[in-house]
Amino acid sequence: MSKSVVRIMTTQDYEDIHALNTELGYAYDKDKVYKKIIAILEAGNDILLVAEMEGHVVGYAHGAPYETLYADNLLNTVCFCVKENLKDGEAIGNELYEAFEARAKKFGYKGIRLSLDLEREKAHELFIKHGFETKRSMNHYIKYFQ
C-alpha cells in the first residue's frame, strides 16, 4: 500500500504542481502556477488537494463549483492527476479521489462532474471504479483572448 498523505494544497507545492501539469501537456509558466495557487486559495471557493509522498506532491485534485440552471450544485473536476509511472499510482489515485469526494460531500455538493481526455485510460478506469458514468460525447473548445 502507498505511503502517501492527502492534504490541502499550499503555495509551497507549486513546483511539483508545475511538473505534474507539464506531464499532462500544459506548458504554463511556473511563476504563474504559484500566483494561481495563491489566488485560488484566497478566493476560497475551490477544493485543492494534493497527494504527497516523501516530501513531494505526486498527484493533485482541483475542483470548482459548477452551478447550472438544469442540475443541483456539482463540483467540477478541473484537474485530477497522479504522476505517471509511479509505483502504487493506482492506490494513490484512489486515496486522492476518496478524499476529494469526501470534501465535496462535506461542502454540500450533490455530485462531481468531470471532462476527461480520451487518452487518459488509467484515469477513466479510476473514475468508472468510483461509480462515474459517461453521459455525453462532447468536444472541448477554448478561445483565448489576446
C-alpha positions as YAML, in Angstrom:
chain: A
units: angstrom
residues:
- id: 1
  name: MET
  ca: [0.00, 0.00, 0.00]
- id: 2
  name: SER
  ca: [1.17, 3.54, -0.69]
- id: 3
  name: LYS
  ca: [2.63, 5.77, 1.97]
- id: 4
  name: SER
  ca: [1.08, 8.95, 0.64]
- id: 5
  name: VAL
  ca: [-0.67, 11.68, 2.58]
- id: 6
  name: VAL
  ca: [-3.60, 13.60, 1.12]
- id: 7
  name: ARG
  ca: [-3.81, 17.21, 2.29]
- id: 8
  name: ILE
  ca: [-4.87, 20.68, 1.20]
- id: 9
  name: MET
  ca: [-2.57, 22.27, -1.37]
- id: 10
  name: THR
  ca: [-0.24, 25.06, -0.25]
- id: 11
  name: THR
  ca: [1.82, 27.59, -2.18]
- id: 12
  name: GLN
  ca: [4.95, 25.56, -1.42]
- id: 13
  name: ASP
  ca: [3.59, 22.84, -3.74]
- id: 14
  name: TYR
  ca: [3.83, 24.98, -6.88]
- id: 15
  name: GLU
  ca: [6.97, 23.38, -8.37]
- id: 16
  name: ASP
  ca: [5.55, 19.86, -8.11]
- id: 17
  name: ILE
  ca: [2.18, 21.07, -9.45]
- id: 18
  name: HIS
  ca: [4.00, 22.67, -12.38]
- id: 19
  name: ALA
  ca: [5.80, 19.37, -13.07]
- id: 20
  name: LEU
  ca: [2.51, 17.42, -12.98]
- id: 21
  name: ASN
  ca: [0.87, 19.96, -15.30]
- id: 22
  name: THR
  ca: [3.79, 19.55, -17.69]
- id: 23
  name: GLU
  ca: [3.26, 15.76, -17.70]
- id: 24
  name: LEU
  ca: [-0.35, 16.47, -18.71]
- id: 25
  name: GLY
  ca: [0.85, 18.62, -21.62]
- id: 26
  name: TYR
  ca: [0.21, 22.06, -20.08]
- id: 27
  name: ALA
  ca: [3.26, 24.28, -20.62]
- id: 28
  name: TYR
  ca: [2.23, 27.01, -18.19]
- id: 29
  name: ASP
  ca: [4.82, 29.25, -16.55]
- id: 30
  name: LYS
  ca: [5.96, 28.05, -13.09]
- id: 31
  name: ASP
  ca: [5.63, 31.52, -11.53]
- id: 32
  name: LYS
  ca: [2.10, 31.82, -12.88]
- id: 33
  name: VAL
  ca: [1.23, 28.45, -11.27]
- id: 34
  name: TYR
  ca: [2.45, 29.88, -7.95]
- id: 35
  name: LYS
  ca: [0.31, 33.02, -8.35]
- id: 36
  name: LYS
  ca: [-2.73, 30.97, -9.40]
- id: 37
  name: ILE
  ca: [-2.46, 28.79, -6.30]
- id: 38
  name: ILE
  ca: [-2.42, 31.92, -4.13]
- id: 39
  name: ALA
  ca: [-5.42, 33.44, -5.91]
- id: 40
  name: ILE
  ca: [-7.49, 30.24, -5.81]
- id: 41
  name: LEU
  ca: [-6.72, 29.57, -2.15]
- id: 42
  name: GLU
  ca: [-7.54, 33.17, -1.21]
- id: 43
  name: ALA
  ca: [-10.85, 33.08, -3.10]
- id: 44
  name: GLY
  ca: [-11.81, 30.06, -1.01]
- id: 45
  name: ASN
  ca: [-14.35, 28.59, -3.45]
- id: 46
  name: ASP
  ca: [-12.36, 25.70, -4.92]
- id: 47
  name: ILE
  ca: [-11.13, 22.42, -3.49]
- id: 48
  name: LEU
  ca: [-7.38, 21.90, -3.94]
- id: 49
  name: LEU
  ca: [-5.94, 18.65, -2.60]
- id: 50
  name: VAL
  ca: [-2.56, 17.01, -3.10]
- id: 51
  name: ALA
  ca: [-1.18, 13.53, -2.58]
- id: 52
  name: GLU
  ca: [2.29, 13.80, -1.08]
- id: 53
  name: MET
  ca: [4.96, 11.11, -0.87]
- id: 54
  name: GLU
  ca: [8.40, 11.52, 0.64]
- id: 55
  name: GLY
  ca: [8.08, 15.31, 0.68]
- id: 56
  name: HIS
  ca: [6.92, 15.66, -2.94]
- id: 57
  name: VAL
  ca: [3.49, 16.15, -4.44]
- id: 58
  name: VAL
  ca: [2.77, 13.16, -6.68]
- id: 59
  name: GLY
  ca: [-0.84, 13.98, -7.50]
- id: 60
  name: TYR
  ca: [-3.46, 16.65, -7.16]
- id: 61
  name: ALA
  ca: [-7.16, 17.26, -7.48]
- id: 62
  name: HIS
  ca: [-8.74, 20.63, -8.25]
- id: 63
  name: GLY
  ca: [-12.50, 21.10, -8.05]
- id: 64
  name: ALA
  ca: [-14.54, 24.25, -8.65]
- id: 65
  name: PRO
  ca: [-18.24, 24.98, -8.15]
- id: 66
  name: TYR
  ca: [-20.39, 24.06, -11.16]
- id: 67
  name: GLU
  ca: [-23.67, 25.91, -10.97]
- id: 68
  name: THR
  ca: [-26.24, 25.47, -13.71]
- id: 69
  name: LEU
  ca: [-29.92, 26.06, -14.22]
- id: 70
  name: TYR
  ca: [-30.51, 22.38, -15.00]
- id: 71
  name: ALA
  ca: [-28.88, 20.46, -12.13]
- id: 72
  name: ASP
  ca: [-28.14, 20.59, -8.41]
- id: 73
  name: ASN
  ca: [-24.82, 22.06, -7.37]
- id: 74
  name: LEU
  ca: [-21.94, 19.95, -8.59]
- id: 75
  name: LEU
  ca: [-18.21, 20.08, -8.10]
- id: 76
  name: ASN
  ca: [-16.49, 20.39, -11.47]
- id: 77
  name: THR
  ca: [-13.21, 18.49, -11.62]
- id: 78
  name: VAL
  ca: [-10.80, 20.98, -13.15]
- id: 79
  name: CYS
  ca: [-7.83, 18.63, -12.85]
- id: 80
  name: PHE
  ca: [-7.18, 15.22, -11.34]
- id: 81
  name: CYS
  ca: [-3.78, 13.67, -11.88]
- id: 82
  name: VAL
  ca: [-1.21, 11.33, -10.40]
- id: 83
  name: LYS
  ca: [2.42, 11.26, -11.52]
- id: 84
  name: GLU
  ca: [2.99, 8.92, -14.44]
- id: 85
  name: ASN
  ca: [4.68, 5.55, -13.89]
- id: 86
  name: LEU
  ca: [4.52, 5.91, -10.13]
- id: 87
  name: LYS
  ca: [4.73, 2.79, -8.01]
- id: 88
  name: ASP
  ca: [1.38, 2.49, -6.18]
- id: 89
  name: GLY
  ca: [-0.07, 5.10, -8.55]
- id: 90
  name: GLU
  ca: [-3.46, 3.39, -8.59]
- id: 91
  name: ALA
  ca: [-3.65, 3.27, -4.79]
- id: 92
  name: ILE
  ca: [-2.58, 6.90, -4.54]
- id: 93
  name: GLY
  ca: [-5.21, 7.87, -7.12]
- id: 94
  name: ASN
  ca: [-7.87, 6.07, -5.10]
- id: 95
  name: GLU
  ca: [-6.80, 7.78, -1.86]
- id: 96
  name: LEU
  ca: [-6.81, 11.17, -3.54]
- id: 97
  name: TYR
  ca: [-10.21, 10.56, -5.12]
- id: 98
  name: GLU
  ca: [-11.79, 9.38, -1.87]
- id: 99
  name: ALA
  ca: [-10.55, 12.49, -0.05]
- id: 100
  name: PHE
  ca: [-11.78, 14.66, -2.94]
- id: 101
  name: GLU
  ca: [-15.26, 13.11, -2.84]
- id: 102
  name: ALA
  ca: [-15.43, 13.34, 0.96]
- id: 103
  name: ARG
  ca: [-14.58, 17.05, 0.78]
- id: 104
  name: ALA
  ca: [-17.18, 17.60, -1.94]
- id: 105
  name: LYS
  ca: [-19.84, 15.99, 0.25]
- id: 106
  name: LYS
  ca: [-18.68, 17.97, 3.29]
- id: 107
  name: PHE
  ca: [-19.25, 21.22, 1.39]
- id: 108
  name: GLY
  ca: [-22.74, 20.18, 0.24]
- id: 109
  name: TYR
  ca: [-22.15, 19.27, -3.38]
- id: 110
  name: LYS
  ca: [-24.65, 16.81, -4.83]
- id: 111
  name: GLY
  ca: [-22.16, 15.19, -7.17]
- id: 112
  name: ILE
  ca: [-18.92, 15.53, -9.09]
- id: 113
  name: ARG
  ca: [-18.63, 16.40, -12.77]
- id: 114
  name: LEU
  ca: [-15.59, 15.93, -14.98]
- id: 115
  name: SER
  ca: [-14.33, 16.00, -18.53]
- id: 116
  name: LEU
  ca: [-11.53, 13.62, -19.30]
- id: 117
  name: ASP
  ca: [-9.09, 13.24, -22.19]
- id: 118
  name: LEU
  ca: [-9.84, 10.00, -24.02]
- id: 119
  name: GLU
  ca: [-6.16, 9.03, -23.89]
- id: 120
  name: ARG
  ca: [-6.02, 9.01, -20.07]
- id: 121
  name: GLU
  ca: [-7.04, 5.35, -19.79]
- id: 122
  name: LYS
  ca: [-5.96, 4.87, -16.16]
- id: 123
  name: ALA
  ca: [-7.98, 7.91, -15.13]
- id: 124
  name: HIS
  ca: [-11.04, 6.52, -16.93]
- id: 125
  name: GLU
  ca: [-10.63, 3.25, -15.03]
- id: 126
  name: LEU
  ca: [-10.34, 5.08, -11.70]
- id: 127
  name: PHE
  ca: [-13.48, 7.17, -12.20]
- id: 128
  name: ILE
  ca: [-15.55, 4.24, -13.50]
- id: 129
  name: LYS
  ca: [-14.42, 2.24, -10.45]
- id: 130
  name: HIS
  ca: [-15.78, 5.06, -8.28]
- id: 131
  name: GLY
  ca: [-19.22, 4.97, -9.92]
- id: 132
  name: PHE
  ca: [-18.92, 7.59, -12.67]
- id: 133
  name: GLU
  ca: [-20.96, 7.17, -15.85]
- id: 134
  name: THR
  ca: [-20.42, 8.71, -19.26]
- id: 135
  name: LYS
  ca: [-23.37, 10.95, -20.02]
- id: 136
  name: ARG
  ca: [-22.45, 12.63, -23.30]
- id: 137
  name: SER
  ca: [-19.98, 12.68, -26.13]
- id: 138
  name: MET
  ca: [-18.72, 16.25, -26.40]
- id: 139
  name: ASN
  ca: [-15.97, 18.29, -27.99]
- id: 140
  name: HIS
  ca: [-13.90, 20.65, -25.88]
- id: 141
  name: TYR
  ca: [-13.48, 24.18, -27.20]
- id: 142
  name: ILE
  ca: [-11.39, 27.04, -25.85]
- id: 143
  name: LYS
  ca: [-11.00, 30.54, -27.17]
- id: 144
  name: TYR
  ca: [-8.20, 32.61, -25.65]
- id: 145
  name: PHE
  ca: [-8.45, 36.39, -25.79]
- id: 146
  name: GLN
  ca: [-5.41, 38.33, -26.93]
...
